[in-house]
Each structure stands twice: as structure tokens, then as C-alpha cells.
Amino acid sequence: LTLFIYLCQEVKIFRALILGELERGQSQFQALCFVTRLHRNEIIPSESMAKLRQKNPRTVRQAEEVRGLEHLSMDVAVNFSKGAQLSSHIHNVCAEAKEAIYTREEDVKFWLEKGVDGSMFEVLPQTSDLPDLQRCKLCADRWKPCICSYSLSIEWYPCMLKYCKSRDAGGKVSSYKCGIRSCQKGYTFDYYVPQKQLCLWDEET
């Protein structure tokens, strides 16, 4: 599993590379991209990270705060060839996942209000459209469509700034940026696949 996160213009991109299982007829890796809205205060600004030097950068660190699991229903597909209008990083980051780029309808509504071209989005089939649509782990036929689930965890990322207090000669207390607080967070993404063969790991969860 390889995971990247790219943050820009209120867009967050997760990319996962899953190695194929030869005994299941998968000779190559499978790539997935999940694109969501980046909310304010979700991560500290890159300018602040550049100004705060990290001591012992080669140290393997543990997150100071474990944030709750976020469960996201990725019900919209993103057209790779038009994705650059949403984020210039999609072309490079998701090049290996051209047919597997997913987002959420609620995020699409936000981006449309910002002026993004709606033609890059396609609403995926849902249970209401296909009554027989099951979760992949419950589906016996590997060639039937189903709802796949993929989970990942970000073990360490800079989530907040730390502030320290100082007192001047007159006794006045003031605060200043003095470090970075780190967090750990897990995500589970649910999304439609045209056949269970594209979601065989879901059998094991």
C-alpha cells in the first residue's frame, strides 16, 4: 500500500496502490484515488510548516492525538481527462487510477458553487437504482457489481499549531507559535465497482 495526500485549493487527494494477488488472477497492481473537500483548520498551512523547523527530522514519530474514523460514501466518479480543472495534481497523482477516481456528491456541490465544470463528474449507481446491489464482501459472484469498501490510516500528519506563552519585562503575557501538533486519522471509503473482481480485499475484512 502506498498513500499520498496532496492539498491545494480546498481539495484533498488520497492515492492508494494495491498489489495484485497472482493466485486470484491479478497480475498487476490496482490504483485508487479518492478526492474530497479540504476544510479549513483541517491541517496547518504549508507556510507555517516551512517556518517551524523540525528537530531530529529522521526520527520516527508517534502521533500525539488519535482522531476518529471517518466513513465516506464516494458516490461520484471523476473524469480523469477533465480533473485538472478541479486540481492540477490529479493528472499526475491519479494517472494510474484513470478509471477509479471517486468523490462525494456533497463535495461536488461545493465545487460547483466555486465555478468548477460539472461535466467532469458522473453520479455512480446506488442501491436505490439497483435493488440487488450488495456490499462486495456479501456478494458471491465475482463478476457482479457491488459496493466496495477500502480503509486506510494516516499514521502521522501535522494537524495543529502549538502555541507557547512568554512574559515580557512588564509582566505582560503573549503567545507565539512554537511547534506542530501531530495527529493520526483513519478513513473508510465506500464506492461502486462494476464487478467484485475489482474489490477482492473486501472478502478479508
C-alpha positions in Angstrom: 0.0 0.0 0.0 1.3 3.4 -0.9 -0.5 6.6 0.2 -0.1 10.2 -0.8 -2.0 13.2 0.3 -2.0 16.4 -1.8 -3.6 19.6 -0.5 -4.4 22.6 -2.7 -7.3 24.9 -3.5 -9.6 23.2 -0.9 -9.1 19.8 -2.5 -7.6 16.7 -0.7 -6.4 13.7 -2.7 -5.7 10.2 -1.4 -4.0 7.7 -3.7 -3.7 4.0 -2.8 -1.7 1.4 -4.7 -2.8 -2.2 -4.0 -0.6 -5.0 -5.1 -2.3 -7.7 -7.2 -2.7 -11.3 -5.9 -1.4 -13.8 -8.5 -3.5 -16.7 -7.1 -6.6 -14.6 -7.8 -5.7 -13.8 -11.4 -4.4 -10.3 -10.6 -1.0 -9.8 -12.3 -0.7 -6.1 -11.7 -1.3 -3.5 -9.0 -4.6 -1.6 -8.7 -4.7 2.1 -8.1 -7.5 4.1 -6.4 -7.9 7.9 -6.0 -10.3 9.5 -3.5 -10.9 13.2 -3.8 -12.6 15.2 -1.1 -13.0 18.8 0.0 -10.4 20.2 2.3 -11.9 22.0 5.2 -10.3 25.0 6.9 -8.3 24.2 10.0 -8.1 20.5 9.0 -4.3 20.8 8.5 -1.9 23.6 9.3 -0.9 26.0 6.4 2.3 25.0 4.5 3.7 28.4 5.2 3.7 27.7 8.9 5.3 24.3 8.4 8.1 26.0 6.4 8.8 28.5 9.2 8.9 25.9 12.0 12.0 23.8 11.8 11.6 20.2 13.0 14.2 18.9 15.4 15.6 15.4 14.5 13.7 15.1 11.2 14.8 11.4 10.7 13.1 10.3 14.0 10.1 8.0 13.6 7.4 9.8 15.4 4.1 8.8 17.1 1.0 10.9 16.7 0.1 13.0 19.7 -3.7 12.8 19.0 -5.7 10.0 17.5 -8.8 11.4 15.7 -11.9 9.4 15.0 -12.5 7.2 12.0 -14.3 8.9 9.1 -16.6 6.9 6.9 -17.2 8.4 3.5 -19.6 7.3 0.7 -17.9 8.1 -2.6 -20.9 8.2 -4.9 -19.5 10.2 -7.8 -16.8 9.3 -10.4 -14.3 12.0 -11.6 -13.3 12.1 -15.3 -9.5 12.0 -15.4 -9.1 14.0 -18.5 -11.1 16.9 -17.1 -9.9 16.6 -13.5 -7.2 19.2 -13.8 -10.0 21.8 -13.6 -10.6 20.7 -10.1 -6.9 20.2 -9.1 -3.8 20.3 -11.2 -2.4 17.5 -9.2 -5.0 14.9 -10.3 -3.2 14.5 -13.7 0.0 13.3 -12.0 -1.3 11.7 -8.8 -4.1 9.7 -10.3 -2.6 8.8 -13.7 -2.6 5.1 -12.7 -6.2 5.3 -11.5 -7.9 6.9 -14.5 -11.0 4.7 -14.2 -11.0 4.7 -10.4 -11.2 8.3 -9.2 -14.0 8.9 -6.7 -15.6 11.8 -4.8 -18.8 12.7 -2.9 -21.9 14.4 -4.2 -21.8 16.9 -1.3 -18.3 17.9 -2.2 -19.3 18.2 -5.8 -22.0 20.7 -4.9 -19.4 22.8 -3.0 -17.0 22.8 -6.0 -19.8 23.6 -8.5 -20.6 26.7 -6.4 -17.0 27.7 -6.8 -17.4 27.5 -10.6 -15.9 24.1 -11.4 -17.2 22.5 -14.6 -19.8 19.8 -13.7 -19.2 17.7 -16.8 -16.2 16.1 -15.1 -18.5 14.3 -12.6 -20.7 11.3 -13.1 -23.1 10.0 -10.4 -22.5 6.3 -9.7 -25.2 3.7 -9.4 -26.6 3.4 -5.9 -28.8 0.8 -4.1 -31.9 2.9 -4.9 -31.0 2.4 -8.6 -30.1 -1.2 -8.4 -32.1 -3.0 -5.7 -29.9 -6.1 -5.9 -26.7 -4.1 -5.3 -24.9 -5.6 -2.3 -21.7 -4.9 -0.4 -18.8 -6.7 -2.1 -18.0 -8.8 0.9 -21.5 -10.2 0.8 -21.6 -10.8 -2.9 -20.8 -14.4 -4.1 -20.4 -13.7 -7.8 -17.0 -12.0 -8.6 -18.4 -10.6 -11.9 -21.4 -8.8 -10.4 -21.4 -5.1 -9.5 -21.2 -4.3 -5.8 -20.3 -1.6 -3.2 -16.6 -1.9 -2.3 -15.1 -0.7 0.9 -11.5 0.4 1.3 -9.9 1.5 4.6 -6.6 3.3 5.3 -4.9 5.1 8.1 -2.7 8.2 8.1 -0.3 7.5 11.0 1.1 11.0 11.3 0.3 14.3 9.9 0.6 18.0 11.1 -2.9 18.9 12.3 -2.5 21.9 14.6 0.0 24.6 15.6 1.3 24.6 19.1 1.4 27.9 21.0 3.8 28.8 23.9 3.5 31.7 26.3 6.1 34.3 27.1 6.2 37.2 29.6 7.9 40.5 28.8 9.7 42.7 31.2 6.5 44.5 32.2 4.8 41.1 33.0 2.5 41.1 30.0 1.8 37.6 28.7 1.8 36.9 25.0 1.6 33.7 22.9 3.7 32.6 19.9 3.9 29.7 17.5 6.4 27.2 18.9 5.7 23.9 17.2 3.4 21.5 15.4 0.9 19.1 16.9 0.6 15.7 15.1 -2.5 13.6 14.6 -3.4 10.1 13.4 -6.7 9.5 11.5 -8.4 6.6 9.8 -10.7 6.6 6.7 -13.1 4.1 5.2 -14.3 4.8 1.6 -17.4 3.0 0.1 -17.8 3.2 -3.7 -19.4 1.3 -6.6 -17.4 -1.2 -8.7 -18.8 -2.8 -11.9 -17.5 -6.2 -10.7 -16.4 -7.7 -7.4 -13.1 -8.8 -9.0 -12.0 -5.2 -8.5 -12.6 -5.4 -4.7 -11.3 -8.8 -3.6 -9.6 -7.5 -0.4 -13.1 -6.8 0.9 -13.6 -10.5 1.4 -11.0 -10.4 4.2 -12.4 -7.6 6.2 
